[in-house]
Amino acid sequence: MSEFRFSPRANRAHEIGWRPWDNAAFKEAKDQGKPVLLAISGVWCHWCHVMDETSYSDPGIIATVNSRFVPVRVDTDMRPDVNERYNLGGWPTTAVLDGEGNLIAGGTYVPPKTMLPWLRKVASSYKGPGQRISTGDGDLAVDDVPGPSQVSQVYDRVISVTRASYDREHHGFGREPKFPMVFALELCLDDWLAHGSEESREILVNTLRAMASGGMYDHVEGGFFRYSTTRDWSIPHFEKMLDDNSALLGLLARTCRALGGADMEKWARDVLRYLEANFYTPGTGWAGTQDADEEYYSRGLQERTSMNAPYIDRIIYVNWNAQMAKALLEASWALDDQHMGSLALDTLDVLLKDAYLATGGMAHYLDGSPELWGRLQDAAWMGWALCKAYQATGREAYLDASKNLATFVLERLRAPGGGFYDTAPDPEAPGALAIPHWSLDDNAIAGRWLKEIGQVTEETHYSEAAFSVVGPGIKLYERLGPHAAAFALLCTDLVRPWTVIDLTPGASRELLNAALSAPGEQRVTRPDRPGLGTGGKAMAYVCLGQRCLEPTADPQTLSRQLLSE
């Protein structure tokens, strides 16, 4: 693991005796009768840097923390398991825990004048460990298995609340701050393709254009910033993230394929141009984040060349790299770009070589060595990307690895009430990590992957496992509004009929591209399928649910079949 990472500007935060998150730190807290000061930060995070430069550089705070607390520092990207359980509303999170890991007090950024008396008060009143904490989720036990009509209602309700939260003046959802909310936009694209909703189409197109034409987009180097501080997308928060940009790359490309628009294709290619120039190292993968720097990003291209670019975190985060590979595959099909497809496969090959065990799932990140094994989000994104890679190439190794990851998830992470925990329960883990955590978004991704691999393999237990997510999810989704869009997309994957395209061995690249590039979800392509009655001629066989069409060897005919489904 890397040493602790602090603000790139002058600070004294390193003078605090930070410990990593582990059992030893909590044993020390219990043995010495001290509370734990937990700092959750991000290397890309502006206010985390400010906290390092102000509060954690204050001599009185440094002395108080070192003498009266056991200070623990966690990087949110490296340890999402800690962040999921203890984040108090943003970054930095400043939390005080007892020696058992129970949350006592805390918040986000705390300025020096407030923090020093607060720390002294907390330390003076600390009486030792109290009751164990609870995440409030428990096992999310399901009393009744939801039926198809109940599952379908999820989609209808989430698309309705998504439309209701649309900002018709400035586009996007809600007021400031505004985030891209890619799953909500993906839901609008699905609604247009499946139901012809003009309202959803307008929300999608207008929001993408508002983001890309405003301050959310870097018009000099390309790429999107993390979010807008203003309702009209004019003033961004300037960090750039691999997960945001990869998600937008895929969405822009699929929107371009479905709706047309040279601007959508241009923005998609500009996002990749930025990422490939700044984040990508061949044979290694994609960096995670680039710091915010308002002064740098306010300059034009010539002025920027004379300045030091904001710091880029070169650690390879597996879930984000797998998400990038999936986006690249989808963009390569939508934009007919073989280079994007090659980048995707190279990325997956690196992750399979360096961060994958056939029986142990995925590591969460690579920093010289693989670290933090066995998390759901890494296995789900990687498994889904591998399933897509198999459909693009017919390489059995990709399908086998996706199935191995599915076996790991089903055997090691399954929650008794349905769906999956974020990591295998460990009663010996410190603090709230001993309590299983159930994430709706991570389960939605896992469910969509499992449903897709079930369609590819025709093995029903994958689809059954995907459906197990719905019961617990129905207990959570309504209070999330448009933030439940990923779950709504899972629900529609589960109840809509799927299109299956079988290609016989020897099918042309043009026929494969026609199969892969048609817009819409609920579709799988199975290359190199032997045993179909073609008389040796390379053909495509299309089945729309239970209805199968005449086989064809003509790519244009196949495209027409898929567009008319």
Disulfide bonds with the S-S distance in Angstrom:
Cys45-Cys48 2.42
Cys543-Cys548 1.98
